């Protein structure tokens, strides 16, 4: 089966240009069905080259997990 030639008129060219213009980082995806453009998706990304001044520092990890027991070191006898 031979592929149909793509039908692109001025309306679609204008729509594509509209999506590409002003795009600094991202992509434009054109979906074609049966040789006709049916959809244009634009994904725009925002890049931050420098980290924010107000980043939350992660809390330090505790060395022992309360739910873990290794070789009985944390076991205690309970009087009943």
C-alpha atoms as a printed R data frame, in Angstrom:
   type eleno elety resid chain resno      x      y      z
1  ATOM     1    CA   UNK     A     1  0.000  0.000  0.000
2  ATOM     2    CA   UNK     A     2  1.396  3.362 -0.992
3  ATOM     3    CA   UNK     A     3  1.153  6.318  1.384
4  ATOM     4    CA   UNK     A     4 -1.150  9.144  0.420
5  ATOM     5    CA   UNK     A     5  0.523 12.488 -0.262
6  ATOM     6    CA   UNK     A     6  0.123 14.905  2.608
7  ATOM     7    CA   UNK     A     7 -2.528 17.586  2.047
8  ATOM     8    CA   UNK     A     8 -1.322 20.879  3.549
9  ATOM     9    CA   UNK     A     9 -3.075 24.127  2.725
10 ATOM    10    CA   UNK     A    10 -2.345 27.674  3.888
11 ATOM    11    CA   UNK     A    11 -4.708 27.320  6.851
12 ATOM    12    CA   UNK     A    12 -2.658 24.419  8.233
13 ATOM    13    CA   UNK     A    13  0.632 26.176  7.499
14 ATOM    14    CA   UNK     A    14 -0.613 29.192  9.460
15 ATOM    15    CA   UNK     A    15 -1.718 26.958 12.343
16 ATOM    16    CA   UNK     A    16  1.679 25.248 12.454
17 ATOM    17    CA   UNK     A    17  3.542 28.571 12.365
18 ATOM    18    CA   UNK     A    18  1.298 29.893 15.132
19 ATOM    19    CA   UNK     A    19  2.283 26.963 17.366
20 ATOM    20    CA   UNK     A    20  6.016 27.159 16.583
21 ATOM    21    CA   UNK     A    21  6.372 30.960 16.898
22 ATOM    22    CA   UNK     A    22  7.511 32.023 20.345
23 ATOM    23    CA   UNK     A    23  8.404 28.486 21.390
24 ATOM    24    CA   UNK     A    24 11.739 28.680 23.198
25 ATOM    25    CA   UNK     A    25 11.927 25.105 24.562
26 ATOM    26    CA   UNK     A    26  9.503 22.382 23.645
27 ATOM    27    CA   UNK     A    27  8.016 20.509 20.734
28 ATOM    28    CA   UNK     A    28  5.216 20.642 18.196
29 ATOM    29    CA   UNK     A    29  3.714 17.292 17.215
30 ATOM    30    CA   UNK     A    30  1.612 17.042 14.047
31 ATOM    31    CA   UNK     A    31 -0.767 14.091 13.794
32 ATOM    32    CA   UNK     A    32 -1.631 12.871 10.286
33 ATOM    33    CA   UNK     A    33 -4.440 10.431  9.369
34 ATOM    34    CA   UNK     A    34 -5.004  9.262  5.785
35 ATOM    35    CA   UNK     A    35 -2.708 11.948  4.389
36 ATOM    36    CA   UNK     A    36 -4.434 14.803  6.231
37 ATOM    37    CA   UNK     A    37 -3.329 16.788  9.267
38 ATOM    38    CA   UNK     A    38 -5.885 16.229 11.999
39 ATOM    39    CA   UNK     A    39 -4.201 17.562 15.128
40 ATOM    40    CA   UNK     A    40 -1.356 19.787 16.356
41 ATOM    41    CA   UNK     A    41 -0.015 19.379 19.901
42 ATOM    42    CA   UNK     A    42  2.330 21.910 21.462
43 ATOM    43    CA   UNK     A    43  4.371 21.061 24.541
44 ATOM    44    CA   UNK     A    44  6.245 23.953 26.071
45 ATOM    45    CA   UNK     A    45  9.003 23.515 28.640
46 ATOM    46    CA   UNK     A    46 10.300 26.050 31.102
47 ATOM    47    CA   UNK     A    47 13.956 25.750 32.012
48 ATOM    48    CA   UNK     A    48 15.423 27.162 35.183
49 ATOM    49    CA   UNK     A    49 19.204 27.371 34.839
50 ATOM    50    CA   UNK     A    50 19.827 28.630 38.379
51 ATOM    51    CA   UNK     A    51 18.296 26.990 41.462
52 ATOM    52    CA   UNK     A    52 15.777 28.910 43.484
53 ATOM    53    CA   UNK     A    53 17.089 30.772 46.525
54 ATOM    54    CA   UNK     A    54 14.355 29.311 48.735
55 ATOM    55    CA   UNK     A    55 14.818 25.593 48.297
56 ATOM    56    CA   UNK     A    56 13.711 23.379 51.147
57 ATOM    57    CA   UNK     A    57 16.570 21.305 52.476
58 ATOM    58    CA   UNK     A    58 15.670 17.635 52.915
59 ATOM    59    CA   UNK     A    59 15.583 16.411 56.484
60 ATOM    60    CA   UNK     A    60 18.484 14.155 57.445
61 ATOM    61    CA   UNK     A    61 17.674 10.451 57.371
62 ATOM    62    CA   UNK     A    62 17.569  8.666 60.713
63 ATOM    63    CA   UNK     A    63 20.129  5.921 61.007
64 ATOM    64    CA   UNK     A    64 17.761  3.279 62.397
65 ATOM    65    CA   UNK     A    65 14.329  2.555 61.036
66 ATOM    66    CA   UNK     A    66 11.776  2.077 63.808
67 ATOM    67    CA   UNK     A    67 10.190 -0.859 61.993
68 ATOM    68    CA   UNK     A    68 13.400 -2.736 61.171
69 ATOM    69    CA   UNK     A    69 15.073 -5.222 63.459
70 ATOM    70    CA   UNK     A    70 18.477 -6.576 62.552
71 ATOM    71    CA   UNK     A    71 19.662 -9.759 64.276
72 ATOM    72    CA   UNK     A    72 17.651 -9.010 67.429
73 ATOM    73    CA   UNK     A    73 19.680 -5.993 68.541
74 ATOM    74    CA   UNK     A    74 16.564 -3.903 69.216
75 ATOM    75    CA   UNK     A    75 14.484 -6.583 70.935
76 ATOM    76    CA   UNK     A    76 13.461 -6.072 74.558
77 ATOM    77    CA   UNK     A    77 11.835 -8.424 76.959
78 ATOM    78    CA   UNK     A    78  8.418 -7.344 78.203
79 ATOM    79    CA   UNK     A    79  7.154 -8.584 81.558
80 ATOM    80    CA   UNK     A    80  3.572 -9.757 81.501
